[in-house]
Amino acid sequence: MDPDALSKAFVEHYYTTFDTNRAGLANLYQETSMLTFEGQKIQGSQNIVNKLTSLPFQQCKHSITTVDCQPSGPAGGMLVFVSGNLQLAGEQHALKFSQMFHLMPTPQGSFYVYNDIFRLNYA
Amino acid sequence: MDPDALSKAFVEHYYSTFDSNRPGLATLYQDTSMLTFEGQKIQGSQNIVAKLTSLPFHHCKHTITTVDCQPSGPAGGMLVFVSGNLQLAGEQHALKFSQMFHLMPTPQGSFYVYNDIFRLNYA
């Protein structure tokens, strides 16, 4: 599959899952996965999903502004760099964010998130 | 060297070079390096430096707000995720940007930039 198409498909799937079924993100990470969320370092699918499901908001909507991707090397990985808006229910203004994912291939022909770094972009 | 210290050292070196001696960035990239600059894809050190030295400003200063890093896999690579401000000479307001680097080790024990993605963060 074309890398640009693949990264767009991943991004749509990731944020749709985040916005509708946050616990469902668990199958996108593995035990070796790493998340740095606003500077806090977390490792492993279970810990990562615990962090994401315990964020202090129930409902949110991500809208994506830009998606850039590049192959990351001989292991077949893909780097995906996203910027967008995060609207929290009840808040007047959306938050702006940037996020990078490093996707690694699975034996079944799919991808999982090996590296994930999230930062809010303050005005 | 501790990964956090290494990534901070790299970031300082990268942006100092960018701000004071832009052609000097050539030694940080190789023929296989990839840059995506505001959506434009460029490959190879020579083309990358040609792009960066032809940007429509002479003087600039990067100030870094956040630096996050994670190891990228068995090849010994390092992902570095930066956010900061870019002040152009003569402009009243600084631009905000996010940038990710994927550093790969060289046989000499140094690092070069294999992947580089840059995006301005518009208000």
gemmi code that builds the backbone of each chain (N, CA, C; Angstrom):
import gemmi

chains = {
    "A": [
        ("MET", (0.850, -1.219, 0.000), (0.000, 0.000, 0.000), (0.876, 1.257, 0.000)),
        ("ASP", (0.483, 2.221, -0.751), (1.188, 3.497, -0.824), (1.352, 4.088, 0.584)),
        ("PRO", (2.591, 4.494, 0.957), (2.835, 4.982, 2.325), (1.935, 6.148, 2.733)),
        ("ASP", (1.695, 7.084, 1.830), (0.842, 8.214, 2.192), (-0.570, 7.735, 2.502)),
        ("ALA", (-1.071, 6.818, 1.683), (-2.423, 6.290, 1.911), (-2.470, 5.509, 3.226)),
        ("LEU", (-1.405, 4.748, 3.473), (-1.335, 3.948, 4.687), (-1.325, 4.825, 5.929)),
        ("SER", (-0.539, 5.892, 5.880), (-0.451, 6.752, 7.065), (-1.760, 7.506, 7.287)),
        ("LYS", (-2.410, 7.928, 6.228), (-3.712, 8.589, 6.393), (-4.729, 7.612, 6.980)),
        ("ALA", (-4.711, 6.386, 6.481), (-5.651, 5.386, 7.003), (-5.367, 5.115, 8.473)),
        ("PHE", (-4.108, 5.017, 8.829), (-3.765, 4.792, 10.233), (-4.255, 5.954, 11.098)),
        ("VAL", (-3.974, 7.170, 10.666), (-4.341, 8.354, 11.447), (-5.851, 8.417, 11.657)),
        ("GLU", (-6.600, 8.160, 10.599), (-8.062, 8.182, 10.740), (-8.512, 7.118, 11.737)),
        ("HIS", (-7.947, 5.921, 11.606), (-8.338, 4.836, 12.511), (-7.952, 5.158, 13.940)),
        ("TYR", (-6.746, 5.691, 14.128), (-6.264, 5.978, 15.484), (-7.168, 6.987, 16.192)),
        ("TYR", (-7.445, 8.114, 15.527), (-8.201, 9.171, 16.206), (-9.688, 8.855, 16.316)),
        ("THR", (-10.212, 8.110, 15.366), (-11.606, 7.658, 15.505), (-11.732, 6.740, 16.718)),
        ("THR", (-10.784, 5.836, 16.858), (-10.804, 4.938, 18.014), (-10.640, 5.739, 19.295)),
        ("PHE", (-9.712, 6.688, 19.295), (-9.487, 7.510, 20.489), (-10.776, 8.219, 20.875)),
        ("ASP", (-11.476, 8.769, 19.862), (-12.644, 9.609, 20.141), (-13.904, 8.813, 20.469)),
        ("THR", (-13.977, 7.547, 20.069), (-15.207, 6.778, 20.289), (-15.042, 5.586, 21.223)),
        ("ASN", (-13.823, 5.071, 21.337), (-13.611, 3.831, 22.100), (-12.166, 3.798, 22.579)),
        ("ARG", (-11.830, 4.704, 23.484), (-10.440, 4.900, 23.857), (-9.749, 3.606, 24.299)),
        ("ALA", (-10.507, 2.742, 24.989), (-9.902, 1.480, 25.445), (-9.478, 0.614, 24.254)),
        ("GLY", (-10.124, 0.788, 23.124), (-9.793, 0.021, 21.925), (-8.425, 0.321, 21.353)),
        ("LEU", (-7.766, 1.379, 21.867), (-6.414, 1.679, 21.399), (-5.424, 0.583, 21.809)),
        ("ALA", (-5.822, -0.260, 22.759), (-4.886, -1.268, 23.290), (-4.292, -2.146, 22.205)),
        ("ASN", (-5.082, -2.485, 21.173), (-4.519, -3.379, 20.159), (-3.645, -2.663, 19.140)),
        ("LEU", (-3.452, -1.337, 19.316), (-2.532, -0.624, 18.427), (-1.127, -0.522, 19.021)),
        ("TYR", (-0.994, -0.916, 20.293), (0.303, -0.877, 20.972), (0.705, -2.284, 21.393)),
        ("GLN", (2.010, -2.461, 21.664), (2.490, -3.729, 22.213), (3.277, -3.452, 23.498)),
        ("GLU", (3.828, -4.504, 24.097), (4.518, -4.320, 25.375), (5.751, -3.451, 25.266)),
        ("THR", (6.356, -3.421, 24.087), (7.563, -2.611, 23.915), (7.251, -1.183, 23.484)),
        ("SER", (5.978, -0.881, 23.285), (5.621, 0.460, 22.796), (5.926, 1.522, 23.840)),
        ("MET", (6.256, 2.717, 23.347), (6.573, 3.841, 24.234), (5.695, 5.026, 23.866)),
        ("LEU", (5.148, 5.671, 24.895), (4.410, 6.915, 24.716), (5.061, 7.983, 25.583)),
        ("THR", (5.298, 9.161, 25.010), (5.639, 10.327, 25.829), (4.509, 11.314, 25.652)),
        ("PHE", (3.750, 11.529, 26.700), (2.554, 12.364, 26.665), (2.814, 13.623, 27.474)),
        ("GLU", (2.962, 14.754, 26.780), (3.259, 16.005, 27.476), (4.434, 15.806, 28.442)),
        ("GLY", (5.470, 15.140, 27.943), (6.689, 14.984, 28.725), (6.717, 13.781, 29.651)),
        ("GLN", (5.561, 13.128, 29.872), (5.519, 11.964, 30.766), (5.771, 10.697, 29.949)),
        ("LYS", (6.734, 9.877, 30.383), (7.126, 8.685, 29.640), (6.418, 7.448, 30.189)),
        ("ILE", (5.801, 6.703, 29.265), (5.013, 5.523, 29.638), (5.383, 4.392, 28.694)),
        ("GLN", (5.497, 3.155, 29.217), (5.836, 2.042, 28.341), (4.849, 0.892, 28.465)),
        ("GLY", (4.525, 0.285, 27.339), (3.678, -0.905, 27.321), (2.219, -0.568, 27.092)),
        ("SER", (1.565, -1.419, 26.304), (0.192, -1.170, 25.888), (-0.743, -0.908, 27.072)),
        ("GLN", (-0.622, -1.721, 28.111), (-1.542, -1.594, 29.238), (-1.371, -0.248, 29.937)),
        ("ASN", (-0.122, 0.117, 30.196), (0.142, 1.391, 30.865), (-0.256, 2.574, 29.989)),
        ("ILE", (-0.009, 2.430, 28.690), (-0.353, 3.508, 27.772), (-1.858, 3.713, 27.740)),
        ("VAL", (-2.596, 2.633, 27.613), (-4.058, 2.764, 27.559), (-4.602, 3.249, 28.900)),
        ("ASN", (-3.994, 2.826, 29.999), (-4.401, 3.371, 31.304), (-4.242, 4.881, 31.329)),
        ("LYS", (-3.120, 5.359, 30.814), (-2.879, 6.798, 30.796), (-3.937, 7.506, 29.945)),
        ("LEU", (-4.170, 6.981, 28.742), (-5.074, 7.665, 27.817), (-6.524, 7.621, 28.294)),
        ("THR", (-6.914, 6.514, 28.922), (-8.299, 6.431, 29.398), (-8.499, 7.199, 30.701)),
        ("SER", (-7.426, 7.603, 31.356), (-7.565, 8.350, 32.606), (-7.369, 9.847, 32.405)),
        ("LEU", (-7.214, 10.310, 31.169), (-7.093, 11.750, 30.923), (-8.355, 12.443, 31.405)),
        ("PRO", (-8.229, 13.675, 31.888), (-9.345, 14.334, 32.575), (-10.430, 14.890, 31.662)),
        ("PHE", (-10.901, 14.087, 30.741), (-12.058, 14.450, 29.930), (-12.695, 13.162, 29.432)),
        ("GLN", (-14.023, 13.212, 29.309), (-14.726, 12.013, 28.840), (-14.824, 12.013, 27.332)),
        ("GLN", (-15.292, 13.151, 26.786), (-15.500, 13.170, 25.349), (-14.560, 14.153, 24.687)),
        ("CYS", (-14.072, 13.754, 23.518), (-13.201, 14.630, 22.765), (-13.329, 14.324, 21.291)),
        ("LYS", (-12.888, 15.293, 20.490), (-12.858, 15.077, 19.042), (-11.559, 15.650, 18.477)),
        ("HIS", (-10.794, 14.780, 17.812), (-9.584, 15.211, 17.115), (-9.951, 15.586, 15.690)),
        ("SER", (-9.499, 16.749, 15.222), (-9.586, 17.041, 13.784), (-8.168, 17.285, 13.290)),
        ("ILE", (-7.840, 16.625, 12.191), (-6.469, 16.577, 11.701), (-6.250, 17.649, 10.645)),
        ("THR", (-5.191, 18.426, 10.807), (-4.852, 19.480, 9.864), (-3.800, 18.993, 8.858)),
        ("THR", (-2.712, 18.378, 9.358), (-1.657, 17.899, 8.450), (-1.214, 16.500, 8.855)),
        ("VAL", (-0.843, 15.699, 7.845), (-0.242, 14.383, 8.058), (0.970, 14.272, 7.138)),
        ("ASP", (2.138, 14.031, 7.688), (3.339, 13.802, 6.883), (3.883, 12.428, 7.240)),
        ("CYS", (4.451, 11.715, 6.260), (5.030, 10.416, 6.588), (6.321, 10.179, 5.821)),
        ("GLN", (7.182, 9.364, 6.406), (8.428, 8.945, 5.767), (8.743, 7.528, 6.230)),
        ("PRO", (9.352, 6.696, 5.372), (9.818, 5.389, 5.834), (10.982, 5.591, 6.799)),
        ("SER", (11.055, 4.741, 7.837), (12.022, 4.991, 8.910), (13.285, 4.147, 8.827)),
        ("GLY", (13.396, 3.262, 7.834), (14.618, 2.472, 7.767), (14.347, 1.058, 7.303)),
        ("PRO", (15.400, 0.212, 7.344), (15.322, -1.138, 6.762), (14.304, -2.063, 7.420)),
        ("ALA", (13.911, -1.773, 8.653), (12.957, -2.658, 9.330), (11.533, -2.499, 8.800)),
        ("GLY", (11.319, -1.579, 7.859), (9.992, -1.428, 7.279), (9.072, -0.530, 8.078)),
        ("GLY", (9.638, 0.254, 9.006), (8.816, 1.138, 9.822), (8.398, 2.395, 9.076)),
        ("MET", (7.445, 3.108, 9.641), (6.914, 4.321, 9.027), (6.761, 5.395, 10.097)),
        ("LEU", (7.277, 6.570, 9.808), (7.106, 7.709, 10.713), (5.928, 8.539, 10.217)),
        ("VAL", (5.046, 8.910, 11.137), (3.859, 9.685, 10.797), (3.813, 10.890, 11.725)),
        ("PHE", (3.720, 12.074, 11.161), (3.785, 13.330, 11.921), (2.483, 14.069, 11.677)),
        ("VAL", (1.744, 14.330, 12.742), (0.377, 14.834, 12.645), (0.271, 16.170, 13.370)),
        ("SER", (-0.470, 17.103, 12.812), (-0.878, 18.259, 13.610), (-2.379, 18.407, 13.476)),
        ("GLY", (-3.008, 18.934, 14.510), (-4.451, 19.070, 14.460), (-5.008, 19.781, 15.671)),
        ("ASN", (-6.319, 19.681, 15.816), (-7.052, 20.295, 16.918), (-7.729, 19.221, 17.750)),
        ("LEU", (-7.814, 19.483, 19.038), (-8.466, 18.572, 19.966), (-9.550, 19.359, 20.693)),
        ("GLN", (-10.799, 19.034, 20.375), (-11.927, 19.727, 20.995), (-12.433, 18.902, 22.161)),
        ("LEU", (-12.407, 19.478, 23.344), (-12.945, 18.789, 24.517), (-14.381, 19.249, 24.735)),
        ("ALA", (-15.244, 18.324, 25.122), (-16.644, 18.655, 25.366), (-16.721, 19.724, 26.452)),
        ("GLY", (-17.504, 20.759, 26.183), (-17.706, 21.803, 27.181), (-16.693, 22.930, 27.133)),
        ("GLU", (-15.606, 22.757, 26.370), (-14.608, 23.816, 26.273), (-14.914, 24.692, 25.065)),
        ("GLN", (-14.711, 26.006, 25.221), (-15.056, 26.902, 24.133), (-14.051, 26.796, 22.976)),
        ("HIS", (-12.756, 26.685, 23.311), (-11.734, 26.669, 22.266), (-11.045, 25.325, 22.198)),
        ("ALA", (-10.750, 24.898, 20.972), (-10.028, 23.645, 20.778), (-8.555, 23.833, 21.147)),
        ("LEU", (-7.956, 22.748, 21.615), (-6.522, 22.740, 21.860), (-5.825, 22.348, 20.558)),
        ("LYS", (-4.641, 22.902, 20.344), (-3.862, 22.495, 19.178), (-2.806, 21.493, 19.642)),
        ("PHE", (-2.530, 20.475, 18.781), (-1.542, 19.479, 19.170), (-0.696, 19.042, 17.988)),
        ("SER", (0.469, 18.496, 18.302), (1.308, 17.788, 17.333), (1.605, 16.417, 17.916)),
        ("GLN", (1.697, 15.426, 17.052), (1.945, 14.062, 17.527), (2.750, 13.318, 16.469)),
        ("MET", (3.726, 12.512, 16.916), (4.417, 11.670, 15.967), (4.270, 10.215, 16.365)),
        ("PHE", (4.057, 9.368, 15.380), (3.969, 7.927, 15.566), (5.084, 7.265, 14.768)),
        ("HIS", (5.667, 6.198, 15.326), (6.566, 5.330, 14.565), (5.870, 3.980, 14.508)),
        ("LEU", (5.394, 3.642, 13.313), (4.648, 2.401, 13.114), (5.606, 1.309, 12.676)),
        ("MET", (5.469, 0.127, 13.281), (6.285, -1.017, 12.877), (5.371, -2.113, 12.339)),
        ("PRO", (5.848, -2.863, 11.326), (4.998, -3.904, 10.747), (4.856, -5.098, 11.691)),
        ("THR", (3.679, -5.733, 11.646), (3.461, -6.996, 12.360), (3.594, -8.146, 11.361)),
        ("PRO", (3.847, -9.371, 11.867), (3.937, -10.522, 10.950), (2.661, -10.731, 10.132)),
        ("GLN", (1.522, -10.280, 10.669), (0.258, -10.479, 9.966), (0.036, -9.438, 8.864)),
        ("GLY", (1.000, -8.540, 8.650), (0.852, -7.569, 7.575), (0.187, -6.277, 8.001)),
        ("SER", (0.024, -6.111, 9.299), (-0.561, -4.880, 9.817), (0.557, -4.008, 10.420)),
        ("PHE", (0.185, -2.975, 11.166), (1.174, -2.125, 11.841), (0.761, -1.924, 13.289)),
        ("TYR", (1.748, -1.703, 14.151), (1.440, -1.280, 15.518), (2.294, -0.054, 15.813)),
        ("VAL", (1.899, 0.671, 16.879), (2.621, 1.877, 17.271), (3.764, 1.493, 18.192)),
        ("TYR", (5.004, 1.700, 17.723), (6.163, 1.427, 18.574), (6.526, 2.679, 19.384)),
        ("ASN", (6.579, 3.826, 18.708), (6.875, 5.099, 19.374), (5.715, 6.063, 19.178)),
        ("ASP", (5.399, 6.829, 20.221), (4.296, 7.790, 20.175), (4.697, 8.964, 21.041)),
        ("ILE", (4.736, 10.155, 20.471), (5.057, 11.358, 21.249), (3.975, 12.392, 20.967)),
        ("PHE", (3.361, 12.912, 22.022), (2.262, 13.870, 21.927), (2.627, 15.153, 22.651)),
        ("ARG", (2.353, 16.292, 21.983), (2.564, 17.593, 22.621), (1.432, 18.534, 22.215)),
        ("LEU", (0.925, 19.268, 23.206), (0.008, 20.358, 22.908), (0.830, 21.530, 22.359)),
        ("ASN", (0.230, 22.278, 21.454), (0.889, 23.472, 20.924), (0.191, 24.694, 21.509)),
        ("TYR", (0.808, 25.271, 22.520), (0.198, 26.434, 23.165), (0.409, 27.676, 22.312)),
        ("ALA", (-0.580, 28.587, 22.380), (-0.484, 29.833, 21.603), (0.655, 30.697, 22.115)),
    ],
    "B": [
        ("MET", (26.124, 7.616, 25.954), (25.582, 8.897, 26.483), (24.085, 8.738, 26.724)),
        ("ASP", (23.620, 9.297, 27.775), (22.198, 9.291, 28.111), (21.385, 9.861, 26.939)),
        ("PRO", (20.323, 9.124, 26.509), (19.549, 9.570, 25.333), (19.006, 10.990, 25.455)),
        ("ASP", (18.509, 11.369, 26.619), (17.970, 12.724, 26.778), (19.071, 13.758, 26.591)),
        ("ALA", (20.230, 13.497, 27.156), (21.344, 14.441, 27.008), (21.797, 14.505, 25.555)),
        ("LEU", (21.810, 13.335, 24.912), (22.233, 13.277, 23.518), (21.285, 14.066, 22.623)),
        ("SER", (19.987, 13.893, 22.847), (19.024, 14.585, 21.994), (19.068, 16.091, 22.232)),
        ("LYS", (19.244, 16.508, 23.470), (19.360, 17.948, 23.745), (20.608, 18.511, 23.071)),
        ("ALA", (21.709, 17.773, 23.160), (22.948, 18.232, 22.534), (22.772, 18.340, 21.021)),
        ("PHE", (22.114, 17.342, 20.438), (21.869, 17.392, 19.002), (21.025, 18.598, 18.626)),
        ("VAL", (19.946, 18.814, 19.354), (19.026, 19.910, 19.050), (19.749, 21.251, 19.125)),
        ("GLU", (20.543, 21.435, 20.175), (21.289, 22.690, 20.303), (22.243, 22.881, 19.128)),
        ("HIS", (22.933, 21.795, 18.774), (23.885, 21.882, 17.662), (23.161, 22.162, 16.349)),
        ("TYR", (22.046, 21.460, 16.126), (21.311, 21.624, 14.871), (20.851, 23.061, 14.678)),
        ("TYR", (20.192, 23.610, 15.685), (19.610, 24.942, 15.512), (20.656, 26.057, 15.567)),
        ("SER", (21.714, 25.864, 16.329), (22.823, 26.846, 16.288), (23.413, 26.886, 14.895)),
        ("THR", (23.628, 25.717, 14.305), (24.174, 25.658, 12.953), (23.196, 26.293, 11.972)),
        ("PHE", (21.922, 25.973, 12.105), (20.911, 26.543, 11.220), (20.941, 28.059, 11.290)),
        ("ASP", (21.034, 28.591, 12.523), (20.923, 30.034, 12.719), (22.195, 30.788, 12.383)),
        ("SER", (23.340, 30.122, 12.400), (24.592, 30.855, 12.192), (25.351, 30.417, 10.933)),
        ("ASN", (25.110, 29.237, 10.422), (25.899, 28.704, 9.306), (25.095, 27.633, 8.570)),
        ("ARG", (23.999, 28.059, 7.912), (23.067, 27.100, 7.353), (23.700, 26.053, 6.430)),
        ("PRO", (24.686, 26.420, 5.569), (25.318, 25.375, 4.738), (26.007, 24.294, 5.581)),
        ("GLY", (26.403, 24.643, 6.790), (27.048, 23.674, 7.675), (26.155, 22.510, 8.052)),
        ("LEU", (24.858, 22.622, 7.769), (23.941, 21.514, 8.062), (24.243, 20.299, 7.188)),
        ("ALA", (24.988, 20.498, 6.098), (25.237, 19.410, 5.146), (25.868, 18.195, 5.807)),
        ("THR", (26.701, 18.426, 6.813), (27.368, 17.294, 7.464), (26.418, 16.486, 8.342)),
        ("LEU", (25.204, 17.022, 8.601), (24.270, 16.305, 9.468), (23.352, 15.384, 8.679)),
        ("TYR", (23.383, 15.464, 7.356), (22.542, 14.626, 6.498), (23.422, 13.763, 5.589)),
        ("GLN", (22.817, 12.692, 5.051), (23.519, 11.841, 4.081), (22.665, 11.720, 2.814)),
        ("ASP", (23.156, 10.948, 1.851), (22.442, 10.803, 0.574), (21.054, 10.202, 0.732)),
        ("THR", (20.880, 9.387, 1.760), (19.597, 8.702, 1.970), (18.653, 9.504, 2.853)),
        ("SER", (19.108, 10.640, 3.372), (18.282, 11.414, 4.294), (17.060, 11.985, 3.594)),
        ("MET", (15.975, 12.120, 4.370), (14.722, 12.651, 3.832), (14.270, 13.830, 4.690)),
        ("LEU", (13.849, 14.896, 4.010), (13.240, 16.045, 4.685), (11.863, 16.277, 4.085)),
        ("THR", (10.862, 16.469, 4.950), (9.574, 16.977, 4.475), (9.396, 18.327, 5.133)),
        ("PHE", (9.433, 19.388, 4.341), (9.389, 20.760, 4.846), (8.068, 21.383, 4.420)),
        ("GLU", (7.165, 21.568, 5.401), (5.847, 22.134, 5.087), (5.225, 21.364, 3.907)),
        ("GLY", (5.333, 20.044, 3.974), (4.675, 19.188, 2.998), (5.495, 18.884, 1.756)),
        ("GLN", (6.602, 19.605, 1.555), (7.429, 19.361, 0.376), (8.486, 18.300, 0.708)),
        ("LYS", (8.586, 17.253, -0.125), (9.497, 16.140, 0.153), (10.807, 16.309, -0.607)),
        ("ILE", (11.903, 16.194, 0.124), (13.229, 16.394, -0.450), (14.138, 15.272, 0.033)),
        ("GLN", (14.999, 14.765, -0.864), (15.894, 13.679, -0.443), (17.355, 13.991, -0.744)),
        ("GLY", (18.224, 13.612, 0.205), (19.654, 13.741, -0.001), (20.209, 15.035, 0.558)),
        ("SER", (21.390, 14.938, 1.162), (21.992, 16.075, 1.851), (22.074, 17.319, 0.980)),
        ("GLN", (22.520, 17.143, -0.256), (22.705, 18.304, -1.121), (21.377, 19.017, -1.397)),
        ("ASN", (20.360, 18.241, -1.737), (19.048, 18.830, -2.022), (18.441, 19.447, -0.773)),
        ("ILE", (18.645, 18.792, 0.360), (18.093, 19.304, 1.611), (18.729, 20.639, 1.959)),
        ("VAL", (20.053, 20.711, 1.858), (20.725, 21.969, 2.205), (20.390, 23.044, 1.175)),
        ("ALA", (20.236, 22.665, -0.080), (19.810, 23.639, -1.090), (18.453, 24.222, -0.714)),
        ("LYS", (17.542, 23.379, -0.241), (16.228, 23.860, 0.175), (16.353, 24.805, 1.368)),
        ("LEU", (17.098, 24.396, 2.390), (17.164, 25.180, 3.618), (17.888, 26.508, 3.405)),
        ("THR", (18.912, 26.507, 2.556), (19.636, 27.767, 2.330), (18.882, 28.688, 1.375)),
        ("SER", (17.857, 28.166, 0.710), (17.090, 29.016, -0.208), (15.782, 29.501, 0.403)),
        ("LEU", (15.540, 29.231, 1.664), (14.325, 29.723, 2.316), (14.339, 31.247, 2.304)),
        ("PRO", (13.158, 31.869, 2.221), (13.105, 33.316, 1.955), (13.400, 34.201, 3.158)),
        ("PHE", (14.461, 33.908, 3.876), (14.918, 34.790, 4.937), (16.411, 34.553, 5.134)),
        ("HIS", (17.112, 35.633, 5.530), (18.550, 35.472, 5.769), (18.852, 35.149, 7.211)),
        ("HIS", (18.250, 35.944, 8.118), (18.566, 35.754, 9.532), (17.379, 35.171, 10.253)),
        ("CYS", (17.663, 34.220, 11.112), (16.596, 33.653, 11.925), (17.173, 33.163, 13.229)),
        ("LYS", (16.277, 33.013, 14.204), (16.691, 32.430, 15.481), (15.633, 31.460, 15.962)),
        ("HIS", (16.053, 30.231, 16.185), (15.167, 29.219, 16.754), (15.304, 29.262, 18.274)),
        ("THR", (14.168, 29.263, 18.977), (14.221, 29.046, 20.436), (13.359, 27.820, 20.726)),
        ("ILE", (13.943, 26.915, 21.496), (13.310, 25.611, 21.695), (12.486, 25.611, 22.977)),
        ("THR", (11.245, 25.139, 22.869), (10.358, 25.074, 24.027), (10.372, 23.679, 24.645)),
        ("THR", (10.216, 22.634, 23.793), (10.196, 21.260, 24.316), (11.055, 20.363, 23.438)),
        ("VAL", (11.693, 19.366, 24.070), (12.427, 18.318, 23.365), (12.035, 16.982, 23.999)),
        ("ASP", (11.503, 16.079, 23.190), (11.187, 14.728, 23.673), (11.979, 13.744, 22.826)),
        ("CYS", (12.436, 12.642, 23.417), (13.144, 11.652, 22.617), (12.779, 10.238, 23.044)),
        ("GLN", (12.902, 9.314, 22.093), (12.689, 7.886, 22.353), (13.602, 7.105, 21.425)),
        ("PRO", (14.116, 5.949, 21.882), (14.868, 5.083, 20.966), (13.912, 4.514, 19.917)),
        ("SER", (14.382, 4.365, 18.678), (13.475, 4.010, 17.581), (13.513, 2.540, 17.180)),
        ("GLY", (14.367, 1.735, 17.814), (14.376, 0.329, 17.435), (15.773, -0.259, 17.479)),
        ("PRO", (15.903, -1.514, 17.017), (17.156, -2.267, 17.161), (18.353, -1.661, 16.430)),
        ("ALA", (18.115, -0.814, 15.425), (19.240, -0.232, 14.688), (19.968, 0.856, 15.480)),
        ("GLY", (19.482, 1.169, 16.670), (20.160, 2.171, 17.498), (19.776, 3.602, 17.183)),
        ("GLY", (18.665, 3.784, 16.456), (18.233, 5.130, 16.102), (17.551, 5.838, 17.260)),
        ("MET", (17.373, 7.127, 17.120), (16.763, 7.963, 18.152), (15.769, 8.918, 17.500)),
        ("LEU", (14.557, 8.950, 18.051), (13.556, 9.906, 17.587), (13.588, 11.116, 18.506)),
        ("VAL", (13.593, 12.305, 17.892), (13.641, 13.557, 18.654), (12.516, 14.448, 18.168)),
        ("PHE", (11.675, 14.901, 19.080), (10.474, 15.677, 18.749), (10.604, 17.023, 19.421)),
        ("VAL", (10.590, 18.074, 18.624), (10.916, 19.422, 19.109), (9.748, 20.354, 18.852)),
        ("SER", (9.478, 21.253, 19.784), (8.606, 22.376, 19.467), (9.303, 23.651, 19.902)),
        ("GLY", (9.012, 24.733, 19.198), (9.688, 25.978, 19.532), (9.190, 27.136, 18.705)),
        ("ASN", (9.947, 28.213, 18.768), (9.638, 29.445, 18.055), (10.741, 29.766, 17.064)),
        ("LEU", (10.352, 30.354, 15.949), (11.301, 30.747, 14.912), (11.092, 32.230, 14.655)),
        ("GLN", (12.095, 33.015, 15.061), (11.999, 34.465, 14.892), (12.755, 34.844, 13.625)),
        ("LEU", (12.064, 35.462, 12.702), (12.720, 35.942, 11.488), (13.064, 37.409, 11.672)),
        ("ALA", (14.220, 37.818, 11.160), (14.650, 39.211, 11.270), (13.609, 40.106, 10.620)),
        ("GLY", (13.227, 41.159, 11.338), (12.291, 42.114, 10.756), (10.834, 41.781, 10.964)),
        ("GLU", (10.538, 40.577, 11.444), (9.142, 40.218, 11.692), (8.796, 40.510, 13.148)),
        ("GLN", (7.572, 41.000, 13.369), (7.203, 41.375, 14.723), (6.956, 40.152, 15.599)),
        ("HIS", (6.295, 39.140, 15.021), (5.931, 37.968, 15.819), (6.697, 36.743, 15.357)),
        ("ALA", (7.116, 35.917, 16.310), (7.802, 34.674, 15.979), (6.797, 33.663, 15.435)),
        ("LEU", (7.288, 32.795, 14.552), (6.486, 31.672, 14.075), (6.665, 30.521, 15.055)),
        ("LYS", (5.618, 29.727, 15.220), (5.738, 28.536, 16.060), (5.911, 27.333, 15.141)),
        ("PHE", (6.748, 26.380, 15.584), (6.989, 25.205, 14.747), (7.097, 23.941, 15.580)),
        ("SER", (6.871, 22.807, 14.918), (7.188, 21.483, 15.463), (8.058, 20.765, 14.442)),
        ("GLN", (8.985, 19.967, 14.928), (9.891, 19.260, 14.029), (10.264, 17.925, 14.646)),
        ("MET", (10.325, 16.862, 13.810), (10.816, 15.609, 14.333), (12.042, 15.165, 13.534)),
        ("PHE", (13.016, 14.637, 14.223), (14.228, 14.085, 13.638), (14.316, 12.605, 13.988)),
        ("HIS", (14.788, 11.806, 13.038), (15.156, 10.414, 13.334), (16.654, 10.335, 13.095)),
        ("LEU", (17.388, 10.214, 14.192), (18.845, 10.180, 14.126), (19.314, 8.733, 14.036)),
        ("MET", (20.272, 8.479, 13.136), (20.842, 7.144, 13.028), (22.327, 7.215, 13.341)),
        ("PRO", (22.873, 6.150, 13.971), (24.295, 6.194, 14.345), (25.197, 6.035, 13.125)),
        ("THR", (26.351, 6.686, 13.174), (27.392, 6.502, 12.166), (28.439, 5.547, 12.727)),
        ("PRO", (29.227, 4.911, 11.842), (30.279, 4.017, 12.338), (31.278, 4.724, 13.271)),
        ("GLN", (31.424, 6.035, 13.093), (32.384, 6.783, 13.910), (31.837, 7.104, 15.298)),
        ("GLY", (30.609, 6.668, 15.595), (30.072, 6.919, 16.933), (29.288, 8.207, 17.047)),
        ("SER", (29.022, 8.826, 15.895), (28.224, 10.048, 15.897), (26.809, 9.710, 15.406)),
        ("PHE", (26.017, 10.734, 15.080), (24.668, 10.526, 14.540), (24.476, 11.407, 13.318)),
        ("TYR", (23.623, 10.956, 12.403), (23.196, 11.825, 11.307), (21.677, 11.796, 11.257)),
        ("VAL", (21.105, 12.784, 10.549), (19.655, 12.881, 10.431), (19.196, 12.033, 9.256)),
        ("TYR", (18.452, 10.965, 9.534), (17.904, 10.137, 8.454), (16.538, 10.669, 8.023)),
        ("ASN", (15.673, 10.967, 8.996), (14.352, 11.521, 8.703), (14.211, 12.882, 9.383)),
        ("ASP", (13.572, 13.806, 8.697), (13.372, 15.170, 9.229), (12.029, 15.652, 8.698)),
        ("ILE", (11.131, 16.012, 9.595), (9.830, 16.547, 9.182), (9.598, 17.846, 9.949)),
        ("PHE", (9.310, 18.915, 9.220), (9.130, 20.252, 9.798), (7.748, 20.771, 9.447)),
        ("ARG", (7.052, 21.340, 10.470), (5.758, 21.974, 10.236), (5.657, 23.227, 11.084)),
        ("LEU", (5.157, 24.286, 10.474), (4.790, 25.467, 11.252), (3.474, 25.177, 11.961)),
        ("ASN", (3.331, 25.754, 13.162), (2.071, 25.609, 13.907), (1.338, 26.941, 13.833)),
        ("TYR", (0.346, 27.000, 12.979), (-0.391, 28.247, 12.828), (-1.398, 28.409, 13.963)),
        ("ALA", (-1.616, 29.638, 14.367), (-2.574, 29.916, 15.455), (-3.990, 29.586, 15.026)),
    ],
}
model = gemmi.Model(1)
for chain_id, residues in chains.items():
    chain = gemmi.Chain(chain_id)
    for i, (resn, *xyz) in enumerate(residues, 1):
        res = gemmi.Residue()
        res.name, res.seqid = resn, gemmi.SeqId(i, " ")
        for name, pos in zip(("N", "CA", "C"), xyz):
            atom = gemmi.Atom()
            atom.name, atom.element = name, gemmi.Element(name[0])
            atom.pos, atom.b_iso = gemmi.Position(*pos), 0.0
            res.add_atom(atom)
        chain.add_residue(res)
    model.add_chain(chain)
structure = gemmi.Structure()
structure.add_model(model)
structure.setup_entities()
